[in-house]
Amino acid sequence: MTTPRLTPEAVPPPGCPAHAGARRVERLYGAEFAADPMASYDRLRAHGSVAPVEIAPGVHAWLVTDYETALEVLRSPERYSKDPRRWRALADGTVPADSPVVPMMMYRPNALWTDGPEHSRLRGAITDSLGRVDPNALRGYVEHSADTLIDRIGPKGRADLLSEYGAVLPLLVFNQLFGCPPDIGDKLVDGMSGIFDADGDSEKANAVLTEGVADLVALKRREPGPDLSSWLMAHPARLTDEEMMHQLVLLMGAGTEPQQNLICNGLRLLLADDRFAGDLAGGSMPVDDAIDEVLWTDPPLANYAIHYPLHDVEVEGNLLREGTPLLISLAAANTGTGIAGDRRRGNRAHLAWSAGPHTCPAKGPARLIAAAALEKLLDRLPGIELELPVEDLQWRQGPFHRALAALPVRFPPIAPRDRLSAGREGTANPVLPSSTPPASTPTVRVPGSGGMPRRRWWKSLARRTYEP
């Protein structure tokens, strides 16, 4: 459906889409949106392939809800930039720097927020370093970490699979993948999860995150090892310390909160949807199908892939001003009329990993981690079921993610594995090969300071999991 053309006079400076005619501007935050985002997407689709939205109080943007239009934006770097320094409303102070969405949208010199040759240089360092990770060894470490967590919850017969499994597993895996000690890992995960929350202290979370990555870069300058951080540092792209920090933030952002959501949204589907729940004993196919279904209908990042028009551009009669944020609704685009439908089984043409030059470079490892986590849990807890009706589960608020607030379950209690045999199954460094890149730049001095006080038990658990 084509809307009437919005003239420049209809969109006051600096191009705020909130005043786009008399239409209702959907809010992509708050309890109503968190509970039923699909209702918002349905209303937005009535206005065509793009529509005005509010992503935080006073922060306005356009949202793409159509699959083909999303692909056109994602594949057109000559018309749409990823660089947030083009965001006019932030630059002129219309959007305050302390807005809760700014940490997820602000410029960082990383592969996500750059264009052209600079993007190619930074992305090349990431993809080359990720390519050194052995997927078979990665699966083994995920399974070992999953067993450790299941041993902890198994005797109790009930658990919150979000806080006790889905949120912890990426921490254990990424601590290992990055060669990251638990104390630094705790800062990284606390900071990253904090900037995803619309109602959290995003400035404080961003400070904790910055402190954690600075600590990690300083450590790897002193003590490089067979890990992703050291490989990035030794790459021919010759990343500076600041660039190192920001590539690590990008990788951490893609590998913790979204990974947690993929695992937990997959578990929710497997435990509650009759298409999957009745066939959990049938091997890995139900898990693979469930992951595909989640990536189509409830992708971990529902609305993101932010772009900025390089020039004023008209899309279906809507005038998108240069420098106005344009978000891609990966969830809405995936579920629009005529997209996949009943043909989603085995169909991976969804946009959950984005598309074009900024397609997620870690989609293979991300899917592997989620599949291994789901398979291990269902194998060891075969009688698991939700502790309350699926419609009573609560979703966290925020414009970007699709994230459960909790996932309470019950199951017949099980005994932990035999500690000696469990110890023989894991190794101190099972994920990465033994080659160690040389340190190529001097050590960075970082002032010490404390982290956030929550999740302390994760630290001790991480130490027990991967220290020899």
HELIX and SHEET records of a PDB file:
HELIX    1   1 PRO A    8  ALA A   10  5                                   3    
HELIX    2   2 PRO A   17  HIS A   19  5                                   3    
HELIX    3   3 ALA A   31  ALA A   35  1                                   5    
HELIX    4   4 PRO A   37  ARG A   45  1                                   9    
HELIX    5   5 TYR A   67  LEU A   74  1                                   8    
HELIX    6   6 PRO A   84  ARG A   86  5                                   3    
HELIX    7   7 ARG A   88  ALA A   91  1                                   4    
HELIX    8   8 VAL A  102  MET A  105  1                                   4    
HELIX    9   9 GLY A  116  LEU A  130  1                                  15    
HELIX   10  10 PRO A  135  ILE A  153  1                                  19    
HELIX   11  11 GLY A  154  LYS A  156  5                                   3    
HELIX   12  12 LEU A  162  GLY A  166  3                                   5    
HELIX   13  13 VAL A  168  LEU A  177  1                                  10    
HELIX   14  14 PRO A  182  PHE A  196  1                                  15    
HELIX   15  15 SER A  202  ARG A  222  1                                  21    
HELIX   16  16 LEU A  228  ALA A  234  1                                   7    
HELIX   17  17 ASP A  241  GLY A  255  1                                  15    
HELIX   18  18 GLU A  257  ALA A  272  1                                  16    
HELIX   19  19 ASP A  274  ALA A  277  1                                   4    
HELIX   20  20 LEU A  280  GLY A  282  5                                   3    
HELIX   21  21 MET A  285  THR A  297  1                                  13    
HELIX   22  22 LEU A  330  ASN A  334  1                                   5    
HELIX   23  23 GLY A  341  ARG A  343  5                                   3    
HELIX   24  24 GLY A  356  HIS A  358  5                                   3    
HELIX   25  25 LYS A  363  ARG A  380  1                                  18    
HELIX   26  26 VAL A  390  ASP A  392  5                                   3    
HELIX   27  27 ARG A  419  GLU A  425  1                                   7    
HELIX   28  28 ARG A  456  TYR A  466  1                                  11    
SHEET    1   A 6 GLU A  26  ARG A  27  0                                        
SHEET    2   A 6 VAL A  50  ALA A  56  1                                        
SHEET    3   A 6 VAL A  59  VAL A  64 -1                                        
SHEET    4   A 6 LEU A 326  SER A 329  1                                        
SHEET    5   A 6 ASN A 303  PRO A 309 -1                                        
SHEET    6   A 6 TYR A  80  SER A  81 -1                                        
SHEET    1   B 3 ARG A 158  ASP A 160  0                                        
SHEET    2   B 3 PRO A 408  ARG A 410 -1                                        
SHEET    3   B 3 GLU A 385  LEU A 386 -1                                        
SHEET    1   C 2 VAL A 313  VAL A 315  0                                        
SHEET    2   C 2 ASN A 318  LEU A 320 -1                                        
END                                                                             
